Amino acid sequence: MARTKDMTVGNPAKLIITFAIPLIITNLGQHFYMMVDAAIVGRGVGVQALAAVGSADWTYWLILWSVTALAQGFSIFISQSFGEQNYQKMNKTIAMSTLLCAVVGFVLTVVGIFATKPVLELLDTPADIIGDATVYLTTMIAGCLIVTAYNMAASILRALGDGRSPLVGVVIAAVLNIGLDLLFVMAFHWGVFGAAFASVMAQGIAFIYCFLQIKKIACVHIEKSDWKPDFAMIKKMLLFATPLTGQSIFIALSGIILQATINAQGSNFVAGYTALNKMYGLLESSAISLGASFSTFFAQNYGAGEKQRVLQGVRSGIILSAGLSLVVMAAMLLFGKNILTMFLDVSKEGGAEAMAVAWRYLKIMSYWMVILYVIYVYRNVLPAMGISIWSMIGGIAEGLVRVGMGIFLVPLWGQEVFYYIEPFSWLAAFLLVIIPYYCCRKKYLL
């Protein structure tokens, strides 16, 4: 059991922090090598290549976030079984989760590859970047099963309280990814295909490492009989995880629709927006990591019947999230512009214009950061209590705000509206998770 962590005993704040630290480093590592991808493409190939990568971002995130949310939803059942110390049920859940993720990953890969070019055309991707965008997106989607496998393996480890192994896997993958980026893009001149291929290979290495660590956990011992489909369990898991996945789908779809409006602003604006999106991952990564820590803590304790500890975890989570958001905000305001130069060379054509867009975006987002971070407390406690529908409703609200502002307000008030779309969408999502939590708290936790 040395690789697992029982979060039903001990100080809640300390447990959350110690579990979150390796997750934060893991996510920062993941986003760092994704940023290196963009930096090598943007500075090594050019602004148009960076814009091509960016124009494909939301479409790829639709797939990535769907499988990530699915794995996260399934991992809550794993955490609850672990908290109950019902290891037979836990192993069966792991097996069913793996089968479901494999099926979903395969379907998304096939559909995604055939839909790539039509979707990019539908989004009015500028003619000067649609070729590279198609190559990049097709390559990333072709590796969807690998990415799905990694997310499922990492979710299993985190559900059992092992945040260290995913960190090590990401560090190994990050080093490999950077090396392959330099080789494929700078030495072989494979352009955006090289960057995408390097990312997929790096995820594959991360999965292999995490899979090997799962095999070392004593309580994880899946028998042949565990692979036999349990349709009652599958139905329960899908009914629970579907709203979580729906949340991600609605958010990503709204981003795809918004991307069409952004594409109409020209390649330089798209490049600036892309640079900001790469930074956005960095901004949110610590919040996502805290969210994963909250999810494990809440699910284990709720599964063990320790409802007062769940309440303590919520209070600690709010303080931790708000405090960390202020640190991130200060860092971005002090060093954000320097980080953006990783992606954009202002001496090249269109570079200065793209930089102005990215920096304006980054400053405004930083001021609203506390809302984004605190969302993750409530977004994770509700599913742990068995209430996942509000995650989807919150995702719908976030998506509607994003699309509504992009379609209706940008034509009225101009490009300035773009800079406020994300903060207002965060606010909508925040209201639709905090209100249900306090309405349901008495019934489920008191």
C-alpha positions in Angstrom: 0.0 0.0 0.0 3.0 2.3 0.1 2.2 3.8 -3.3 -1.3 4.7 -2.2 -2.6 7.4 0.3 -5.5 7.1 2.6 -7.0 10.6 2.8 -9.7 9.7 5.4 -7.3 10.3 8.3 -5.1 13.3 9.1 -5.3 17.1 8.7 -7.4 17.9 5.5 -5.5 21.0 4.5 -2.1 19.2 4.9 -3.3 16.1 3.0 -4.7 18.3 0.1 -1.5 20.3 -0.1 0.9 17.4 0.0 -1.1 15.5 -2.6 -1.5 18.6 -4.8 2.1 19.6 -4.9 3.3 16.7 -7.2 0.1 17.2 -9.3 0.9 20.9 -9.7 4.4 20.1 -10.8 3.0 17.4 -13.2 0.6 19.8 -14.8 3.2 22.5 -15.1 5.5 20.0 -16.7 2.8 18.9 -19.2 2.0 22.5 -20.1 5.7 23.4 -20.2 6.4 20.9 -23.0 3.2 21.9 -24.8 4.5 25.5 -24.6 7.8 24.3 -25.9 5.9 22.8 -28.9 4.3 26.2 -29.6 7.5 28.1 -29.0 9.5 26.0 -31.4 6.8 26.2 -34.0 6.3 30.0 -33.5 9.9 31.0 -33.4 11.4 28.2 -35.5 8.8 28.0 -38.3 6.9 31.3 -38.1 3.8 33.2 -37.0 1.5 31.5 -39.5 2.6 28.1 -38.3 1.8 29.1 -34.8 -1.6 30.4 -35.9 -2.2 27.0 -37.7 -1.5 25.2 -34.4 -3.8 27.6 -32.5 -6.7 27.3 -35.0 -6.8 23.5 -34.2 -6.6 23.9 -30.4 -10.3 24.0 -29.5 -11.1 21.1 -31.9 -8.5 18.9 -30.3 -9.4 20.0 -26.8 -13.0 18.8 -27.5 -11.6 15.3 -27.8 -8.9 15.6 -25.1 -11.2 17.1 -22.5 -13.9 14.5 -23.2 -11.6 11.6 -22.4 -10.0 13.4 -19.5 -13.5 14.1 -18.0 -14.6 10.5 -18.6 -11.5 9.2 -16.8 -12.0 11.7 -14.0 -15.6 10.6 -13.5 -14.7 6.9 -13.4 -11.8 7.6 -11.0 -14.3 9.0 -8.4 -15.8 5.4 -8.2 -12.3 4.0 -7.8 -11.6 6.5 -4.9 -14.9 5.7 -3.2 -14.2 2.0 -3.3 -10.7 2.6 -2.0 -12.0 4.7 0.8 -14.4 1.9 1.7 -11.5 -0.6 1.5 -13.6 -2.7 -0.9 -10.7 -3.7 -3.2 -12.7 -6.3 -5.1 -15.1 -3.6 -6.2 -12.2 -1.2 -6.8 -10.5 -3.7 -9.2 -13.8 -4.4 -11.1 -14.3 -0.6 -11.4 -10.7 -0.2 -12.8 -11.4 -2.9 -15.4 -14.7 -1.5 -16.5 -13.2 2.0 -16.6 -10.4 0.8 -18.9 -12.8 -1.0 -21.3 -15.1 2.1 -21.6 -12.2 4.5 -22.1 -10.8 2.2 -24.8 -14.1 2.1 -26.7 -14.6 5.8 -26.4 -11.0 6.6 -27.4 -11.3 4.4 -30.5 -14.6 6.0 -31.6 -13.2 9.5 -31.1 -10.1 8.7 -33.1 -12.0 7.3 -36.2 -14.6 10.1 -36.2 -12.1 12.8 -35.5 -9.7 11.9 -38.3 -12.5 12.0 -40.9 -14.0 15.2 -39.5 -10.8 17.2 -39.3 -10.8 19.0 -42.6 -14.5 19.7 -42.8 -14.5 21.1 -39.3 -11.6 23.5 -40.1 -13.3 24.6 -43.3 -16.6 25.1 -41.4 -14.7 27.4 -38.9 -13.5 29.5 -41.8 -9.8 28.8 -41.0 -7.7 31.3 -43.0 -6.5 29.9 -46.3 -2.9 30.6 -45.5 -2.9 28.3 -42.4 -5.6 25.6 -43.1 -3.1 23.2 -44.7 -0.8 23.1 -41.6 -3.8 23.1 -39.3 -5.2 20.0 -40.9 -1.9 18.2 -40.7 -1.4 19.1 -37.0 -4.9 18.2 -35.9 -5.0 14.9 -37.8 -1.7 13.8 -36.3 -2.9 14.7 -32.7 -6.2 12.9 -33.2 -4.5 9.8 -34.6 -2.8 9.5 -31.2 -6.1 9.8 -29.3 -6.0 6.2 -27.9 -2.5 6.9 -26.5 -3.7 10.1 -24.8 -6.8 8.3 -23.5 -4.7 5.5 -22.1 -2.4 7.9 -20.3 -5.3 9.9 -18.8 -6.9 6.7 -17.5 -3.7 5.4 -16.0 -2.9 8.7 -14.3 -6.5 9.0 -13.0 -6.3 5.5 -11.4 -3.0 6.4 -9.7 -4.4 9.7 -8.4 -7.7 8.0 -7.2 -5.5 5.8 -5.0 -3.6 8.7 -3.6 -0.4 8.4 -5.8 0.4 11.8 -7.2 4.1 11.1 -7.5 4.0 8.5 -10.3 2.2 10.7 -12.9 4.7 13.5 -12.1 7.7 11.2 -12.9 6.0 10.0 -16.1 5.4 13.6 -17.2 9.0 14.6 -16.4 10.3 11.7 -18.5 7.9 12.6 -21.3 8.7 16.3 -21.2 12.4 15.7 -21.7 11.7 13.3 -24.5 9.1 15.7 -26.1 11.5 18.7 -26.1 14.3 16.6 -27.6 12.0 15.2 -30.3 10.6 18.7 -31.0 14.1 20.0 -31.7 14.9 16.9 -33.8 11.7 16.8 -35.8 11.0 20.5 -36.3 14.4 22.2 -36.2 16.7 19.4 -37.6 14.3 17.4 -39.9 12.1 20.4 -40.8 8.9 18.5 -40.4 7.1 21.6 -39.3 3.8 21.3 -37.4 3.6 17.5 -38.1 6.9 17.1 -36.2 5.6 19.0 -33.2 2.4 16.9 -33.1 4.2 13.6 -33.5 6.6 14.5 -30.7 3.6 15.2 -28.4 1.9 11.9 -29.1 5.1 9.9 -28.6 5.8 11.7 -25.3 2.3 10.8 -24.1 2.9 7.2 -25.0 6.0 7.1 -22.8 4.1 8.7 -19.9 1.4 6.0 -20.2 3.9 3.2 -20.2 5.5 4.5 -17.0 2.2 5.0 -15.2 1.0 1.5 -16.3 4.1 0.0 -14.8 3.5 1.8 -11.5 -0.1 0.6 -11.3 1.2 -3.0 -11.6 3.3 -2.4 -8.5 0.3 -1.4 -6.3 -0.6 -4.4 -4.0 -4.3 -3.8 -3.8 -4.6 -3.5 -7.6 -4.9 -7.1 -8.8 -7.3 -7.5 -11.7 -8.5 -11.0 -12.3 -9.7 -12.4 -15.7 -13.2 -12.4 -14.3 -13.0 -8.6 -13.7 -12.9 -8.0 -17.4 -16.3 -9.6 -17.9 -18.7 -6.7 -18.7 -20.8 -5.7 -15.7 -23.6 -3.8 -17.4 -25.2 -2.6 -14.2 -21.9 -1.0 -13.2 -21.2 0.3 -16.7 -24.6 2.0 -16.7 -24.1 3.6 -13.3 -20.6 4.8 -14.3 -21.8 6.2 -17.6 -24.8 8.0 -16.1 -22.5 9.6 -13.6 -19.6 10.5 -15.9 -21.7 11.7 -18.9 -22.6 15.0 -17.3 -18.9 15.6 -16.4 -18.0 14.8 -20.0 -20.9 16.9 -21.2 -19.4 19.9 -19.3 -16.2 19.5 -21.2 -17.9 19.0 -24.5 -20.0 22.1 -24.2 -17.0 24.2 -23.1 -15.0 22.9 -26.0 -17.8 23.4 -28.5 -18.2 26.9 -27.4 -14.5 27.5 -28.0 -14.8 26.0 -31.5 -17.6 28.3 -32.3 -15.7 31.2 -30.8 -12.6 30.2 -32.9 -14.6 30.9 -36.1 -15.1 34.5 -34.9 -11.4 34.8 -34.0 -10.3 33.4 -37.3 -12.2 36.2 -39.0 -9.8 38.7 -37.3 -6.8 37.5 -39.4 -3.7 35.4 -38.9 -1.9 37.9 -36.6 -4.8 38.0 -34.1 -5.1 34.2 -34.3 -1.4 33.9 -33.5 -1.7 36.2 -30.5 -4.8 34.3 -29.3 -2.8 31.1 -29.7 0.1 32.3 -27.6 -2.4 33.4 -24.9 -4.1 29.9 -25.1 -0.8 28.2 -24.4 -0.3 30.6 -21.4 -3.9 29.8 -20.4 -2.9 26.2 -19.8 -0.2 27.4 -17.5 -2.6 29.7 -15.7 -5.1 27.0 -15.1 -2.8 24.1 -14.5 -2.4 24.7 -10.7 -6.2 25.0 -10.4 -6.7 21.7 -12.2 -4.1 20.1 -9.9 -5.8 21.3 -6.8 -9.1 20.1 -8.3 -7.7 16.6 -8.7 -6.5 16.7 -5.1 -9.9 17.9 -4.0 -11.6 15.1 -6.0 -9.6 12.4 -4.4 -10.0 13.8 -0.9 -13.7 14.4 -1.2 -14.4 11.0 -2.9 -12.4 8.9 -0.4 -14.0 10.6 2.6 -17.5 10.6 1.2 -17.1 6.9 0.4 -15.9 6.3 3.9 -18.9 8.2 5.4 -16.6 11.0 6.8 -18.9 13.8 5.8 -17.5 16.3 8.3 -14.1 15.9 6.7 -15.6 16.7 3.4 -16.9 20.0 4.8 -13.5 20.7 6.3 -11.9 20.0 2.9 -14.2 22.5 1.2 -13.3 25.2 3.7 -9.6 24.5 3.3 -9.9 24.3 -0.4 -11.4 27.7 -0.7 -8.5 29.3 1.2 -5.9 27.3 -0.7 -7.4 28.1 -4.1 -7.8 31.8 -3.4 -4.3 32.1 -2.1 -2.7 30.2 -5.0 -4.7 32.3 -7.5 -3.1 35.5 -6.1 0.3 34.0 -6.5 -0.4 33.0 -10.1 -1.8 36.5 -10.8 1.2 38.3 -9.5 3.6 36.0 -11.4 1.7 36.6 -14.7 1.6 40.3 -14.3 5.4 40.4 -13.4 6.7 37.9 -15.9 3.9 37.1 -18.4 5.1 39.3 -21.2 8.6 37.7 -21.0 7.0 34.3 -21.2 5.0 35.3 -24.2 8.2 36.0 -26.1 8.8 32.3 -26.1 6.1 32.0 -28.8 6.3 35.3 -30.6 9.2 37.1 -32.2 8.2 40.7 -32.4 10.9 41.4 -35.0 9.2 39.1 -37.5 6.2 40.2 -39.6 3.0 40.3 -37.6 4.9 39.5 -34.3 4.4 42.9 -32.6 0.6 42.9 -33.4 0.2 39.4 -32.1 2.1 40.2 -28.9 -0.2 43.2 -28.2 -3.2 40.9 -28.5 -1.7 38.2 -26.2 -0.5 40.6 -23.5 -3.8 42.4 -23.3 -5.6 39.0 -23.0 -3.2 37.8 -20.3 -3.5 40.9 -18.1 -7.3 40.9 -18.0 -7.4 37.1 -17.3 -5.0 37.5 -14.5 -7.2 40.0 -12.7 -10.1 37.5 -12.7 -8.0 34.5 -11.7 -9.5 33.9 -8.2 -12.9 33.0 -9.7 -11.3 30.3 -12.0 -9.4 28.8 -9.1 -12.3 28.6 -6.6 -14.5 27.0 -9.2 -12.5 23.8 -8.8 -13.5 23.4 -5.2 -17.2 23.2 -5.9 -16.8 21.6 -9.3 -15.1 18.6 -7.6 -17.1 18.3 -4.3 -20.5 17.9 -6.1 -19.4 14.8 -8.1 -17.8 13.3 -5.0 -21.3 13.6 -3.3 -22.8 11.8 -6.3 -24.2 15.0 -8.0 -22.6 15.3 -11.4 -25.5 17.0 -13.4 -24.5 20.5 -12.2 -21.1 20.1 -13.8 -22.8 19.8 -17.2 -25.2 22.7 -16.5 -22.2 24.9 -15.5 -20.4 23.9 -18.7 -23.5 24.8 -20.7 -23.7 28.2 -19.0 -20.0 28.8 -19.6 -20.4 27.8 -23.3 -23.4 30.0 -23.8 -21.6 33.1 -22.4 -18.6 32.4 -24.6 -20.6 32.0 -27.8 -23.1 34.7 -27.0 -20.4 37.3 -26.4 -18.4 36.2 -29.5 -21.3 36.2 -31.9 -23.5 39.1 -30.6 -21.2 41.5 -28.7 -18.1 41.5 -30.8 -19.9 42.9 -33.9 -21.4 45.6 -31.7 -18.4 46.6 -29.6 -15.4 45.3 -31.5 -12.3 43.2 -30.6 -12.2 44.6 -27.1 -15.0 42.1 -26.2 -12.7 39.2 -26.8 -10.6 40.0 -23.8 -13.5 39.6 -21.4 -15.1 36.5 -22.8 -13.2 34.0 -20.7 -13.6 35.9 -17.3 -17.4 36.3 -17.9 -17.7 32.6 -18.8 -15.8 31.6 -15.6 -18.3 33.7 -13.6 -21.3 31.9 -15.1 -19.8 28.5 -14.4 -18.9 29.6 -10.8 -22.5 30.6 -10.0 -23.9 27.3 -11.3 -21.7 25.2 -9.0 -21.6 27.3 -5.9 -25.4 27.7 -5.6 -26.2 24.0 -6.0 -23.5 23.1 -3.5 -25.0 25.2 -0.7 -28.5 24.1 -1.6 -27.5 20.4 -1.4 -25.1 20.6 1.5 -27.6 20.0 4.2 -29.1 16.9 2.5 -25.8 15.3 1.7 -23.2 16.5 4.3 -25.0 17.7 7.4 
